Amino acid sequence: MKKDISEISTYESGVVQSAAHRQTMKVKTTYLSQYDLTGMQWFVLGFVYEAGKDGIALTALKNILDTSMPFITNIVNSLEAKGYIHKTSSQSDSRVKIATLNQAYAHQVEEIELGLRDALRNELYIRDNISRDELNTYIRVLYKLARNSLSEDN
């Protein structure tokens, strides 16, 4: 960036933000397609994996991903049909649905995570000469910008 931040218009920064988002989405979409997964399916699968053997309530997924319950239900149902996860009722409240990982896929989830990191690293960060410090700063800023949205729902 050659301009000082005070010289960048809101529409210019908006275009740059959108372009950066499209580039990362393109790499992610291309990589995940070999596993027949969408980005949102990957997000759900990751949080279910992270939840461990106790699983995670579909309402918690809805809140984390800031979406609707029908959308989460559809994503979970599609992952269940692919064999990645199981959906059960909570023992304490049968209205609460819990998603747990099919342990046969635990290794594949880890493989996808490492592979996607490598794809992003090779196709974006190395190509564009983005240092680890720059990437770290970018991710910290994203967390700060999303903080209010993330904390309101959880």
C-alpha positions as CSV (number, residue, x, y, z in Angstrom):
1,M,0.0,0.0,0.0
2,K,1.6,3.2,-1.1
3,K,-1.1,5.6,0.2
4,D,-1.5,6.7,3.8
5,I,-4.6,5.3,5.3
6,S,-6.1,8.8,5.5
7,E,-5.9,9.0,1.7
8,I,-7.9,5.8,1.1
9,S,-11.6,6.2,0.4
10,T,-14.2,3.9,2.0
11,Y,-15.3,2.6,-1.4
12,E,-11.6,1.8,-2.3
13,S,-11.0,0.0,1.0
14,G,-14.3,-1.8,0.5
15,V,-13.2,-3.1,-3.0
16,V,-9.9,-4.2,-1.6
17,Q,-11.6,-6.1,1.3
18,S,-13.9,-7.8,-1.1
19,A,-11.1,-8.7,-3.5
20,A,-9.1,-10.2,-0.6
21,H,-12.1,-12.2,0.6
22,R,-12.7,-13.5,-2.9
23,Q,-9.1,-14.6,-3.3
24,T,-9.2,-16.6,0.0
25,M,-12.6,-18.0,-0.8
26,K,-11.4,-19.2,-4.2
27,V,-8.5,-21.1,-2.7
28,K,-10.6,-22.6,0.1
29,T,-13.4,-23.6,-2.3
30,T,-11.0,-25.2,-4.8
31,Y,-9.3,-27.1,-2.0
32,L,-12.4,-28.3,-0.3
33,S,-14.1,-29.4,-3.5
34,Q,-11.8,-32.5,-3.6
35,Y,-13.5,-33.6,-0.4
36,D,-17.0,-32.7,-1.7
37,L,-17.3,-30.0,1.0
38,T,-18.5,-26.5,0.9
39,G,-17.0,-23.7,3.1
40,M,-19.9,-23.7,5.5
41,Q,-19.8,-27.5,5.7
42,W,-16.1,-27.2,6.6
43,F,-16.8,-24.6,9.3
44,V,-19.5,-26.9,10.9
45,L,-17.3,-30.0,10.6
46,G,-14.4,-28.1,12.2
47,F,-16.4,-27.0,15.2
48,V,-17.9,-30.4,15.6
49,Y,-14.4,-31.9,15.5
50,E,-13.2,-29.4,18.0
51,A,-16.1,-30.2,20.4
52,G,-14.8,-33.7,20.9
53,K,-16.7,-36.7,22.0
54,D,-19.4,-34.7,23.7
55,G,-20.3,-32.9,20.5
56,I,-21.9,-29.6,20.0
57,A,-25.5,-28.4,20.1
58,L,-26.9,-27.3,16.8
59,T,-28.0,-24.1,18.5
60,A,-24.4,-23.4,19.5
61,L,-23.3,-23.9,15.8
62,K,-26.1,-21.5,14.7
63,N,-24.8,-18.9,17.1
64,I,-21.1,-19.3,16.3
65,L,-21.8,-19.1,12.6
66,D,-24.4,-16.4,12.9
67,T,-27.0,-18.1,10.7
68,S,-30.4,-19.6,11.0
69,M,-31.4,-22.9,12.5
70,P,-32.9,-24.3,9.3
71,F,-29.6,-23.5,7.5
72,I,-27.5,-25.3,10.2
73,T,-29.9,-28.2,10.2
74,N,-29.5,-28.6,6.4
75,I,-25.7,-28.4,6.7
76,V,-25.6,-30.9,9.5
77,N,-28.0,-33.2,7.6
78,S,-25.8,-33.1,4.5
79,L,-22.7,-33.9,6.6
80,E,-24.6,-36.7,8.3
81,A,-25.5,-38.1,4.9
82,K,-21.8,-38.1,3.9
83,G,-21.0,-40.0,7.1
84,Y,-18.9,-37.3,8.7
85,I,-21.1,-36.7,11.7
86,H,-23.9,-38.1,13.8
87,K,-26.8,-36.1,15.1
88,T,-28.5,-37.2,18.3
89,S,-30.8,-35.8,20.9
90,S,-29.5,-34.5,24.1
91,Q,-30.0,-36.8,27.1
92,S,-31.2,-33.9,29.2
93,D,-33.6,-32.3,26.7
94,S,-34.7,-34.3,23.6
95,R,-35.5,-31.0,21.8
96,V,-31.8,-30.2,21.7
97,K,-29.9,-31.8,18.9
98,I,-26.2,-32.6,19.3
99,A,-23.7,-33.1,16.4
100,T,-20.7,-35.4,17.1
101,L,-17.9,-36.4,14.7
102,N,-17.9,-39.9,13.3
103,Q,-14.4,-40.9,14.7
104,A,-13.6,-42.7,11.5
105,Y,-13.2,-39.2,9.9
106,A,-11.1,-37.6,12.6
107,H,-7.9,-38.2,10.7
108,Q,-9.4,-36.8,7.5
109,V,-10.6,-33.6,9.3
110,E,-7.0,-33.1,10.5
111,E,-5.7,-33.8,7.0
112,I,-8.1,-31.3,5.5
113,E,-7.0,-28.6,8.0
114,L,-3.3,-29.1,7.3
115,G,-3.9,-29.3,3.5
116,L,-6.0,-26.1,3.5
117,R,-3.4,-24.3,5.5
118,D,-0.8,-25.3,3.0
119,A,-3.0,-24.3,0.1
120,L,-3.6,-20.9,1.5
121,R,0.1,-20.5,2.4
122,N,1.3,-21.5,-1.0
123,E,-1.3,-19.9,-3.2
124,L,-1.7,-16.6,-1.3
125,Y,0.8,-15.8,1.4
126,I,4.0,-17.1,-0.3
127,R,2.9,-15.9,-3.7
128,D,2.1,-12.4,-2.4
129,N,5.2,-12.3,-0.1
130,I,3.1,-12.0,3.1
131,S,5.2,-12.5,6.2
132,R,4.0,-14.5,9.3
133,D,4.0,-11.2,11.2
134,E,1.8,-9.5,8.6
135,L,-0.6,-12.5,8.6
136,N,-0.7,-12.5,12.4
137,T,-1.6,-8.8,12.4
138,Y,-4.3,-9.4,9.8
139,I,-5.9,-12.2,11.7
140,R,-5.7,-10.2,15.0
141,V,-7.5,-7.3,13.3
142,L,-10.2,-9.6,11.9
143,Y,-10.8,-10.9,15.4
144,K,-11.1,-7.4,16.7
145,L,-13.5,-6.4,13.9
146,A,-15.6,-9.5,14.5
147,R,-15.4,-9.3,18.3
148,N,-18.8,-7.6,18.8
149,S,-20.6,-9.9,16.5
150,L,-19.0,-13.0,18.0
151,S,-19.6,-12.0,21.6
152,E,-23.2,-10.9,21.1
153,D,-24.2,-14.4,19.9
154,N,-22.3,-16.5,22.4
